Amino acid sequence: MIDTLLLPFQFAFMNKAFLIMAMLAVPTALLSCFLVLKGWSLMGDAISHAVLPGVVLAYLMNIPLIIGAFAAGMTCALLTGFLSNNSRVKQDTVMGIVFSGMFGFGLVLYTKITTDVHLDHILFGNMLGVGAGDLWTAGLIAAFVGAVIVAKRQDFLLHAFDPIQARAVGLRTGWLHYGLLALISLTIVATLSAVGIILSIGLLIAPGAIAFLLTRQFSRMLTIAVAVTLLSGFLGVYVSFFIDSAPAPTVILILSVFFVAAFLRSGLRIRATT
């Protein structure tokens, strides 16, 4: 019985999957709290889809894929901001148009090239196939993003709730705004090899939403989000081994189950106090 339970840890590819999921849990969970509070969930979705043409173009130019992905993500963010500020169209509409357009452009480019990189691995990740390079990339980006968020969490929090007050107290709101967008793009780049373009948005939204339902203290929200993501990541990778499923979708499914549980708990707590 014990041998069966420990079986996943006897394979190198499974240990790498556990490791990269643990690395990604911290930056995605921390960022998700700010995205939920700021109402930027769709922005994370837009950037995650928009990196596809950057990945394809980087492959064509024979440069690291992470460079193309980051450039495409920032292009999406900047283009969305420009169109929102210079048109009567609302920001969510602009984001929907920009990210679907860039995603479509990426798919068209992909169909016109010959590559050994499978589209499913780009869209949904290949956690069981990550190598040393993927682990180093994810680890370095995770450490950088996590350190910046922890160091500047109060500034990001004030900017999320009240940008006018943040500007009044002397914070450089422009740097905070585009800095947060850059951190989102970097984090999505780190998640590409493990969970892909489509599923990365689950890691960037669900942890913050779950923590928001469970607490009203921001410091606890950050802690809960990280803990939930670590637990979901471990369970998702572990369970996927026994049910013969892909790890990334299983992780997102478990996060969704946790969200439903948090939602029900929140509803019961509200009813109990009324």
N, C-alpha and C positions, 0 to 999 in steps of 0.2 A: 504493500500500500504506500509506504513512504517513498519507495523507489519510483513508483508511478507519479506521485505528486512532485517529485524533484526532477523528473525526466526532462522538462524544458530547459533546465539549467545545465544540462550535459551537452548542449549543442552551442557551438560558437556563434552561429547566426542568431540564435535566440538571445544569448547574452548581449550581443550588439544591439538587438532590438530593444531590450530592457534599458540599456544604457542611453541610447539616443532619445528614447521616450522620456527618461528622467531628465536629460539635459533640456529638452524642449518644454517640459512642464513649467519651469520657473518663468521664463520670459513671456510665454503665451498667457499664463495665468495672470501675471502682473499687468500685462497690457490689456487683457480682457476687462479688468476692473475699470480702467479709464475709458475704454471704448463704450462700456455699458453706461457709465455715469455721464459721459459726454454725448451719448446718442450717436456714436460713430460706428455702430455695428455694420451698417451698409458700406461704410468706407472700407472697413477691413475686407468685406466681401468683394468690393470693387477692385482693390489692389491685388487680392489673391488671384482673381481671374485675369487681371490685366498683365500679369508677369509672363504669360504664355508666349506672346510674340517676342519678348526680350530673350526668353530661353532659346527659341528657334533661331533668332538672328545671331545670338552668341555662338550657337553651334555652327552656323554658316561661316562666321568670321573666325572660327577656331580660337575663341577666347573662353575663359571660365564662364560656365553657365550662370553662376551667381552674380556676375557683373551685369549680364544682360537682364536677369530677373530684377535686380535692384533698380537698374535704370528704367525699366518699363514700369515698375511699381511707382517710382517717384514721378514719372511722366504722367501716369494716370492721376495721381494726387494733385499735381500742379495744374494739369489740364482741367480737372474738375473744379478746382478753386477759381481758375480764370473764367470759365464759362458761368459759374454761379455768380461771380461778381459783375459780370458784364452782360447779363441777360435777365429776363423776367422769369425764367424757368427755375423752379425750386431745386435745391441741391440734390435731393434724393432722386429726382428725375434725371438730372444731369449725370449723376453717378451711374444710374442704370444704363444710360445711353453710352457713356464712355467705356465702362467695363465690358458691356456686351459687344461693343464695336471692336475693342482691342482683343477680346477673347476670340471673336470671329476671325479677325485678322490673323491671329496666331494659328488658328485651325487651318485657314487657307494656306498659310506659309508651310505648315507641317505636311500637308498633303502634296506639296510640290517638291519636297526634298526626299532624298533617300538616306535613311539613318537607321542605326541599330538600336536607337533609344525608343522603346515602345511608348506609345501615347498613353497607355494605361498607367505606366510608371510616372509620367509627368502629371497626370490628372489625379491619380489616387495614391501615388507613392509606392515605394517598394521597401518597406521597413526590414524585411528579412534579407535584403540584398545590400544593405549599407556596408560601405567599406571604411577603411581608416580615414580616408580623406573626408568622407561625409561626417564622421564622428568629430574630426578636428574642426571642420567648418561649423557644425552645429554647436560644439562646445565653446568655441571662441565667440561666436555671435551671441550665444546665450549668456555668457559671462559679461560681455560688454553691455548688452541690452539690460540685463538684470541690474548691473551696477549703476547705470545711468538712471533707471527708474527709481531705485532705492534712494539714490543721492538727491534726486530732484522731485520726489513724490509729492511734497507739499506744494511746490510750484505748479506741477501738472494738475494737482487737485484743485487749486484755486482757479487756474485757467479753465478747467473743465466746468466748474460751477458758475464762475463769474468773471469772464474775460475783461470786463470793464474795470472791475475792482483790481484785478491782477495788473492791468496797465497803470492804474492810479497809484499802486504801491511801488511802481518802478520795475516790474518784471518785463522782460523783453518778450512780449506775447507772440511776436512773429517767429522768434527762435523756438519758443515752446510749441507753437502750432506745427511748424514744419519739422521740428525735431521729433515730435511724436509720430508724424507721418513717416519720417525716415526710419524710426525704430520699428514701426509696423512693417515696412517694406523689408527691412533686414530680417525680422523674425520670420516672415513668410519665406524668405530665401532659405533660412535655416531649416524650415519644415518641409521643403520641397522633396528631398530624397526619402523622407520617412512617411509623410502623409499626403503629399501631393498638393496640387493647386485647389482642388475642389474641397477636400476635407480639412484643409488648414483653417478655414473659417470657423469650423466647430471648436477648435482649440482656442480661437481668439474671441469667442462669444460666450460659450456655455459656462466656463468656470466663473467668470464675472457675474453672469446672470444667476447662477446657483448661489454664490456668496451673497449677492444683493438680497436674495429672498431670505437668507438665514440670519443676517445681521444688519445693523444700521451704523456700526462703527467701522470707519474706513480701514484702520489698522487690522482689525479682525477680518475684514473683507479680503484683504490681500492674503492673509494667512490661510483662510478657508479656501480661497481660490487655488492657491498652490497645493494645498493638501488634497483637495478633490481631484486636481489634475494628475498629481502623482499616483494617487490610488487608482483612478480610472485608467491611467497609462499602464500600470502594473497589471491590473485585472484584465484589461483588454488584450495585452500581449499574451498573458498567461492562458486565458480562456481560449484565445484563437488557436493555440497549439492543439488543444484537445477536441475542439469542434471543427478543426480543419477550415478555418476562415482566414481572411486577410486581417492582420493586426490593426491597421489604421481604422477601417470601418467599425471594428469591434470596440475600439477605444471610444470612438464618437458615439456609438450606440449606448455604451455604459454611461457616458456623460449625459446623454439624453434621459436615461433612466433616473440618474441622480437629480436632474432638473425637475422631472415630474414629481419625484419624492419631495424635493424642496418646495415645490409649488403646493403640493397637498399639505405639507406641514405648515407652510405659511398661512394657508387658508384656514386650517383648523385653529391655529393660534389667534387669528383675527376673530374668528367666531367665538372663541373662548373669552376674549376680552370685551365683547359687545353684549 
